[in-house]
């Protein structure tokens, strides 16, 4: 079964658009994807799965913001920036806030978009991530 997030990311690629090109989520929140740091720390082959996860992660964040006006408003009010970085122990995306930045740590690969969106919702409320402890 193909998720809506995967379909969205695939549609952007087919249209010749890279979801990473805009480097924004939720319309106007800048995104920093730390691909160079991942390659330096983990090497090209080890970081490949992480690099492929960019479009689905950004699509899941966009989906979170389009799920309701309240979600979008809360996200934009709290997140001045999103940083997605590779973490060896993060088998599921693990979001948390630090100084107005939403940090998402993830090793890469497939993930459950609905669970990730709930984790983002929890992070907005100040709750710690339930994953990757």
Secondary structure, DSSP 4 states (H G I P E B T S, - for coil): ---HHHHHHHHHHHTT--TTTS-EETTTEEEEE-HHHHHHHH-HHHHHHHHHHHHHHHHHHHHHHHS-HHHHHHHHHH-SEEEEEE-TT-SS-EEEEETTEEEEEE--S---HHHHHHHHHHHHTTPPPSS--
